[in-house]
Amino acid sequence: MSRRALLQAGSALGAWPLLANAQSAAWPGKPVHLVVPFPPGGTTDFVTRLIGTELAKTLGQPVVIDNKPGAGTVIGVDFVAKSTPDGGNFVTVANSFCANQTLVKKLPYDTTKDLRPVALMGMSEHVLATHPSSGLKTLADLRAAAKAKPGTLSYASFGNGTSAHLSGELLKQQMGIDLVHVPYKGQGPALTDLLGGQVTLMFGNWPEFRSHVQAGKLVALGMATRQRSTYAPNIPTLAEQGVPVESNSWNGLLAPAATPDAVVQRMNAEVNRALASPAVTAAFEKGGIASLSGTPAQFAEFIQSEIAKYAEVIRKGNITLEA
C-alpha cells in the first residue's frame, strides 16, 4: 500500500475526548505492558518506546516495553492474545501480523477474533540495499547477476512473514529471478549481516539504513515507493527501473479481544495524543517516519486490506510456514 493510502487510512487526528465512565477513569491501576514481538533495535521497537514514554506521562502509570521476538512475531502476539483482557497488555504489530493470517498454517491465535485494533502509530518507507562487495548498483545489475548464477544471491528479512520477506518474494515474482530467503529475528541482526556482506540484499526501513547508505557502507538499489521519497529524493524508485514493488513497515497497537471498549478508546486517544506531541513529532521527522493515527475502526479496515494484499503474494509464491 502506498504512503498516501496509509496516511489516508490513518486520517486526521480526530477529537477523541477521554471517556468519562468509571471503567476508563479507573484504568490503568497498574503498569501497562507494551509487548514488541521483535528484538530491540528495529523501527517497531523504537516507535513503541517513543510512544510509551509519552503514554507514561498521561496514563499516570509506568509503561513497560517487553521484547518477545520469535516465530515471525507469533510468540509475542500470542502472548498478548492469551493474556488477561484488563488493559495490562498490548502488542505492537507490524505487516507480519497480517501476512501470518495466510502464511502460517496453524496460528495459535485467531487473527481477527482474539485481538482487537487499538491504534495505528507509524510507517517507514523501505529501501532495497546491497553490500558494496556485490558490485550491484541497479536492478538491471541484479537481474543480470541472478540470471548468470541462479540461486546464489540471497536476501535477508526481519523474519518469516515480515514485510521484508514478502517484498523480496514479490521482487522475485516481478523480475523472474531466483533469490534465497534468509530470515532473521528482527531487522537489527539482519542489518548486521548485510553490513558484513553475509547476505546480498535486503528491504529495510529507511531510518535505519540512511546513515549506512550515506556513508557508503551500503548501496541503495532503489526506494520501494510509488514516487521518489521526500526523505531520499536522490534515490530512484524501483518502479522507475521497471519493477513497481512498493514496500514499507507500519506498526500499530492491538489488545486482547475482550479488552473493554472504554479502555481501547482511552488508549487510542492517548496514542493519538502522543503522536501529536512535540517529542514524537520531532523524532519521527528526524528519523523519516510518517505519523499515522485515527480510530480503532479505521485500523481494523486497514488490517483487512493488508491481509488481502499479502495473501495474493503468498499464494502466488506458494509460501507456507508452520507456527
Disulfide bonds with the S-S distance in Angstrom:
none
